[in-house]
Amino acid sequence: MTMTKKAIVLLANGFEEVEAVTPIDYLRRAGVEVTTVAITDSLSVKGRWGGLKVTADTTLTEIAKQGTGGWDAVILPGGMPGAENLAAPKETGALLKSMADAGKLICAICASPAVVLSPLGLLKDKKFTCFPGMEEKVKEGEWSDKRVVVDGNVITSRSAGTAGEFAIAIIEKLIDEVAADKIADAVLLQH
């Protein structure tokens, strides 16, 4: 019997919509239990481009009380100021460090690898990618211009245009290549 994999997607005001919604959708299609998490105490989170509002399932305060034992992955969409807003609460850093220490999957796209992961030391000795130009903010780690980079328990990606590939890489790491290929084929993603 296989256990259902569980992932959380952290959402902050100003998040890049495609980078959040695509992984949520693809992972759910693959059977992953995805929980959306607002980093503020309000469940309503507004996307970067203004029109899309998401009602999160829970808050970071509630997730922090639960610890990291039940989660297999955490996903950080990018966008500005979304990535900066994600990085601001100390609870974000505590959760990410705890999950990294437990060997859980840490997934960040666009500005989030540089703005959220790097200041926490989570890219040290890791290959990574991010939105072009943001790599200059990263003091440790080895930058790659690949669209998606998987290094151990860290998955990084470049931007909204790579969100599908990012989501497929997460599925492959969480479940397996067969499940990832099935979703990629179902959504006609070129990979």
KENUZA-757041 format. One record per residue (C-alpha): residue in one letter; x, z, y. Coordinates in steps of 0.02 Angstrom, whole numbers, plus 50000, padded with zeros to 5 digits. Layout:
N
aXZY ...
***
This chain:
191
m500005000050000 t500704995150169 m500585006750316 t499874999350476 k501234997450607 k500875005150777 a501494999650947 i501225005651124 v501264994551278 l501695003751439 l500764997251591 a501165000751773 n500374993451929 g501204976751967 f501484971951784 e501704953651740 e500044949451657 v500634936651528 e502074947851473 a500844961851433 v499324952751367 t500244940451254 p501124953851149 i499534964251143 d498544949251079 y499824942550955 l500224959650882 r498384963650858 r498144946750772 a499554951950653 g498674968350612 v499764979750719 e498814994250797 v499184992150983 t498835005851110 t498945001851295 v499645015951399 a499465018151588 i500965027051661 t499865035651790 d498395047051758 s497195033051802 l496745021651656 s496495006951775 v498084996651797 k498224981651912 g499284966451869 r500574958451981 w499544943752037 g498084954252096 g496574948552001 l496824955951829 k496434974251802 v496694982051632 t495884997951573 a497205006451466 d496775015851307 t497685031651362 t498985038451483 l500835041951471 t500455060451494 e499395060251335 i500675050051237 a502065062051290 k501085076351212 q500985067051045 g502845063551031 t503585047850952 g503235051150768 g501725039750754 w502395024550847 d503475010750776 a503785001250939 v503635002451127 i503404986751233 l503824985351417 p503144970551516 g504114965551670 g503604959251840 m504014966952005 p503584979852061 g502904983351886 a504614986351808 e505124997951950 n503485007351932 l503785008951744 a505515016051774 a504965028851904 p504165042851800 k505385053951706 e504155053551560 t504515034951535 g506365038251514 a506065053151401 l504895043051289 l506085028251278 k507605038951240 s506655048551108 m506035032551026 a507775024851031 d508535040550955 a507235039550815 g507715021350780 k506045014650842 l505904997150913 i506204995751101 c505544979351174 a505724974051355 i505454957551446 c505874950151617 a506504963251739 s506214978051623 p507824976651522 a508844978151683 v507704989751783 v507055001351646 l508205000651494 s509914998851575 p509835014451687 l509405024551530 g510945018051439 l509865009051311 l510804992551329 k512525000251301 d513444990251168 k511904979051147 k511664960451172 f510184957451289 t509314945051401 c508204947051553 f507504937551702 p508884926351775 g509924935751902 m509344953051846 e510814954051725 e511914958051876 k511094975351882 v511654979251704 k513344988051695 e513394990051505 g512854977551374 e513204959351338 w512044947051427 s511444931351339 d510484916551411 k509434915351252 r507554916251275 v507394931251157 v508794942651097 v508644954650951 d510044967450932 g509674981350810 n508134990650872 v508134982251044 i507194966051081 t507334958351253 s506644942451328 r506734932551490 s505044930051575 a503204925451563 g503694908551489 t504494917151340 a503114929951309 g502484921051152 e504214920351074 f504494938551124 a502884943851036 i503334933850880 a505064942150874 i504224959250882 i503044954650739 e504494948250634 k505454964550660 l503934975950636 i503164966850487 d504124951750423 e504504933350452 v502984927450354 a501784937250467 a502704931050622 d502634912850565 k500774914550524 i500364920350701 a501524907450781 d500674893650681 a498924900350722 v499254899650910 l500244883150899 l501814891450968 q503344880450952 h504704890450869 
***
